[in-house]
């Protein structure tokens, strides 16, 4: 879910990874952002005075946060170039949960980003967009053993799976841009001549949803009938899905010509509002596309996740930050 807009911080080798800062269990870090209210409807979702505070730093580039478990659960997030998954909870602070998260070789020839990217809880474990290994994998939460779910479509390897979302029927939709490959668009390691949006069914069948976008973030409406995809070139696209999860229509949800720039990961809440990474921060859109507000931090925000503890967690360059949400 990394875009050209946000790649300036990828200096240094894996040997020079920053030391993980362990967050004290009962103490949060400094306030690093604010909420901007653009529409009164925002008040039902988040307080305009809510602080944006740091919970964990020490990432090379943070991505794909996901909450695991109930209110007393924990957060996992990818450090994509750092090739590791970090774990954080209010009770224990931060630690390395899995390394390597993606490619196991020290200097992979084809990988620009060796680690995992997007993460979801699905299929009895953690499912990751493994950018480095160019596949989707299931990771057992207890043993951390990996199982490849899919790595090819029509005999060709994926580019570098980036983000993913679980559908009500158990299918997984995912995006496959080139940014994890060395050379990206011009990579000699590409086997597909397009960047796809795909659907992985419960039985393992992979089908193509779209191949005309430069896809990044992805999310689903609560009823599973609208698929949202961040397109690097145009903004946010919405696909209507039929009862079998197949696309029947496509429309622009939010056009970047409206002045909202950027775009990376996104999440959809249970009321159908879309919380999407943009140049300004996390832009909050109503189901009809109205921009209700934006959560700003002092650095780029790549993605977000709803925590069962009532917070929105956001990956922001070298750290994770959070803001409290309205209850209900």
Beta strands, then each sheet from edge to edge (+ up, - down):
strand 1: 31-37
strand 2: 52-57
strand 3: 62-68
strand 4: 74-79
strand 5: 84-89
strand 6: 93-99
strand 7: 116-122
strand 8: 125-130
strand 9: 135-139
strand 10: 146-150
strand 11: 152-153
strand 12: 156-157
strand 13: 164-166
strand 14: 172-176
strand 15: 196-200
strand 16: 206-210
strand 17: 215-220
strand 18: 226-231
strand 19: 235-241
strand 20: 247-255
strand 21: 266-268
strand 22: 274-278
strand 23: 281-285
strand 24: 291-297
strand 25: 303-306
strand 26: 311-316
strand 27: 319-324
sheet 1: 21+ 22- 23+ 24- 1+ 2- 27+ 26- 25+
sheet 2: 3+ 4- 5+ 6-
sheet 3: 7+ 8- 9+ 10-
sheet 4: 11+ 12-
sheet 5: 13+ 14- 15+ 16-
sheet 6: 17+ 18- 19+ 20-
end
